[in-house]
Amino acid sequence: MKTVKISLNSIDKVKAFVNDVTKFDSDFDLVSGRYVIDAKSIMGIFSLDLSQNIDLNIHSEENLDQILTTLKPYIVE
């Protein structure tokens, strides 16, 4: 599992993010405080505080480089 910080501070960014993660068969969890939600759930994402950076847990080892490349626009360094 790999964890990265991401920023989803607009509705368009959330929509694009969900479209990008649904391309992969891997599981993705968003962690904000004590809440853990499925990153492929657009309704779940809107239940989080999107003004803060969110931890993204990527449950995949095999195509991790491809996933990170796809999600690069959302990752906060």
LINRA-V57649 format. One record per residue. OMEGA is omega as a letter, one per 30 degrees, with the letter a starting at -180 (999 if undefined). Layout:
# LINRA-V57649
[[OMEGA] [OMEGA]]
This chain:
# LINRA-V57649
[[l] [l] [l] [l] [l] [l] [l] [a] [l] [a] [l] [l] [l] [l] [a] [l] [l] [l] [a] [a] [l] [l] [a] [l] [a] [l] [l] [l] [l] [a] [l] [a] [l] [a] [l] [a] [l] [a] [l] [a] [a] [l] [l] [l] [a] [l] [a] [l] [a] [l] [l] [l] [a] [l] [l] [l] [l] [a] [a] [l] [a] [a] [a] [l] [l] [l] [a] [l] [l] [a] [a] [l] [a] [a] [l] [a] [999]]
